[in-house]
Structures are given as C-alpha cells and as structure tokens.
Amino acid sequence: MNDLQESLTRSPQLFPYSMDPGGDNVSFVHLAKADYERASFLDPRILTPQTRAYSLPWAEIARAIDSAQLKERLGFIFHIGHVGSTLLSRLIGAHPCAFSLREPMLLRGFAQLKSGPRHAPAAWGGDAFEARLTRVLQLFSRTFEDRELAVVKATSFVSELSATLLSRASAPKAIMMYVSPESYIATILGGANSRQEARVLTPGRLQRLQQRIGCAAWHAEHLSEGETLALAWACEMSALAQAARSSAARLLQVDFDQFLINPSSLLEILRHFDIDATAAEVQTILEGPDMRRYSKAPEYAYDAALRLAVLKEARALHGAEIRCGLHWLERAAAQFEPVRAALALTASR
C-alpha cells in the first residue's frame, strides 16, 4: 500500500468529495476535524484556494479499502429539508462518541444515479453501483477516534436512497426528521431564500413524486405556490415512508416542532444510535451555543423563539396559500397511496 492509500484508510482526513462516473474515479480533499465541525455542507462550500485535492480510480480505492479491511459502521439522518436536520447533526456531533458528516456531495451523486440509472456509464453496470456505494460508506465510516460513530446527515433528496441504505447488511440506524405539512409550508413561505430554492427544486420533486405514484398527475405550471410546497412535502415524506415500511425498527421519527418543545429528547436520539449518553451530557450540549445559532450559518443568532415568530408572520401573510396547499395534499392523498402513506406516517406520532 502506498502512502496515499495508507492515508486514505487511516483516518477521515482524506475526504471523498466528488466522483466522476465517466472517468470512474473519486476526488479527495484534505479536511481536519475542525473543518468537519465547521462545515454545514460537505460540498463546494468547503473548498478554499488552499484546498489540496487528489483523484483516485475506483479500482485503487477498492484495493486500499480491502487491504485495510475497513468496516461499514455508521448512522444516518434523513429529512425533508428545512426541518432542523443541520441543528440536530451539530448537537449529535457535540457528543464525544459521535462524528457528524453533513450532506456529503458524493452521496447525492449516488441518489441521482439511483433515480436516473440511464445516465450511469457502462462501467457502472451489473453490481458496480452496489460495489461503489459500499466503498463510499466504508470511507464515511472512518472516524478520528475509535469510540466515535459516524452519523451522516444526508441531503433531502438522498431520501430516495434511504430504503436502500437501511437495507444493508450493516443494519444502520437512522433518524427521520420532518414537520407537519402546515408547518412545512409556513416555514418555506417565511423566507425569501427558501421560496426561491423551492421553485428551483420543484421540477425534480414533481418528477420523483410522479415516478413514485406511477403517472403524470400534475403540471407545475398549474400549481400555486402553496400547492408546489405541499407537493415538495409529499415527495420527500413519501420517500421516507417507503424506508419506514421496511426498516421501522431502526428508524426513529423526530418531529422538529416537538423536538424544540422538548430538546432533552436528544438523549433518546443519541441512545437510538447506541451512543451511551447521559442526561448531564445532553444538558451540557443543549446549554452550548448551537441552540442559539442558525445552524447552517452559525455566525447568525437564531433560536426557537425567532423561528416561532417567523412562522407566525408567514401564517398571517400567506394563510390562503397554506390552506391551498393543504387542500391539494388532501386530494392527492385520496387518489394516491404513497401520499396517503406519507400523511399516515406523521399522523402516527
């Protein structure tokens, strides 16, 4: 094994950043533990002019992993977006037995290939997708200390892969984060940036949901803003409902609104991941800065009270659109089982 391979398997300092399916290789970047702790997203936002990068072919990566006998051992946070998953990831990562990875870009690539396999190159045929996914999960399982468990917070649309990830032989555990449809729609309407993001994501969400229900039931241009946000909720929640059907025993549901009312439930969340946390450790974590910062941009103050104020204003300004979205969701649930299952999942809490 050469020095680069040894560095690759010894610790997470060489992070698998992105892949080139056509060239059948992966790019790695150097990250210190502090870089992981700061990063809200393990995507282009972590790059600086000083970032050192290396590209390795999948075959060489596989040999290094096999030689080091890396194990697959990690947990996941799946979510529907804008439901506190970044905050929860930071709180989990504040425990000394957890190592948080937030939205690795490489996992997004696998989700996109899973949803559109026709775009995969010939080298990814047969068992190649599974083999490469296994290598990536083994790399994500590396931690700086033996006592740590890597907990990967996925991007929302990676929920399309959640059933696949939870069915693996390593039997990973996961958190599933969401809010009610009404709270979700109000949350998005409460921020200009989140509304713009939702507009950009609507075509992909529409395609994924219609693929799940098996027909082209809607056209984006005929939907109001509230209806497109209800569709977004249905798309992401129905993906999680599929995973819940097959792996319910290893999924812990977390309604973010309820978590904010009772943040000490962090103890249950940590123990779900078999992290031997204590109530005193959880109290210390909750008294730290994370509960008072905007988790995606910690330089800004943000807390539960400010979130409630934003929601109250959004409900006052956009009540008609929120009701429009909820009515759309009721009609969609009456027609299509995946949407009905998504609603039933949240109603069961």
Secondary structure by P-SEA (a helix, b strand, c coil): ccaaaaaaccccccccccccccccbbbbbbbcaaaaaaccccccccccccbbbbbbcaaaaaaaaaaacccccbbbbbbccccaaaaaaaaaaccccbbbbcccaaaaaaaaaaacccccccccccaaaaaaaaaaaaaaaccccccbbbbbbcccccccaaaaaaacccbbbbbbbbccaaaaaaaaaacaaaaaaaaaaaaaaaaaaaaaacccccccccccaaaaaaaaaaaaaaaaaaaaacccccbbbbcaaaaaacccaaaaaaaaacccccaaaaaaaaaccccccccccccccccaaaaaaaaaaaaaacaaaaaaaaaaaaaaaaccaaaaaaaaaaaac
